[in-house]
C-alpha cells in the first residue's frame, strides 16, 4: 500500500519515541528535584539517618526509665537496705547524704529490712569515710549498730555495690536488697546492683537536694550512662568513667 512504512522502520521509530519519552520523564523529575525511581537505592545518608533515629529512640526510652525509677520511693520487704554514699564533712553527712539517710530511717521504721549496708570510702585528707558518717547518723536516729554492715572502701557506685554484695553473701544476710540514692541515680544503681549479683530494687529519697536544672541535667547524663552500660556492662563503664 502506498505510504505504508516498512515494518523494521516502524520498530526503529517506536524505539526512538520510547527513548525520548524516558529522557523527557527523567528530565522532568530532575527539574522537580526528584530522584528517578530506578536510581533509588541504599545510601550512606539513609543508613546514617536510620542509625541516628534508632540511637535517639534508645536514649529517649532510657531517659524515661531513669525518670520513672526516680519517682519510686517505696520498697517491698527485702533482706537489706543498701544506701549509697555521698560527701561528708568531717564525719557529718552532707545535705545530699543526709537526705538519703533520712529515707533509710523511714524504710527501717516501716520494717522493710533487718539489715542496713552503709557504703562509701573517703577522699585524701578526710578523717572519716562516708560509711562511717552514715553509720553514726543512722545510729543516732534509732537504727541499731549491730544491724548495720559497713563498706568503707568504694569510691564509685560499682565498687560500693560490688563490695556490698560480698558483705551480704559472707554474712548470710541474703541478696535481695533495696538501693537508696537520689532520684537521678536510682535506675543506674539498680541495674548495677543486679550486675554484681544482687536481686535489687531502687527507692529514691523524696527529699533530695538535687532539684531543678541540676536534677534535669543529671538525669540526662545518667540516661547516657545507663544506655552505654547496658551495652558494654557497668563494670566496663566504671573502668572507663571511674
HURAFEN-V774250 format. One record per helix or strand. SS is the DSSP state (2 for helix, 1 for strand). FROM is the first residue (numbers start at 1). LEN is the number of residues. If there is no record, write none. Layout:
ss = <SS;SS>
from = <FROM;FROM>
len = <LEN;LEN>
//
This chain:
ss = <2;2;2;1;1;1;2;1;2;2;1;2;1;2;1;2;2>
from = <7;37;44;80;88;92;95;116;130;145;148;157;176;183;199;212;234>
len = <25;3;27;4;2;2;15;4;11;3;4;15;6;13;6;21;8>
//
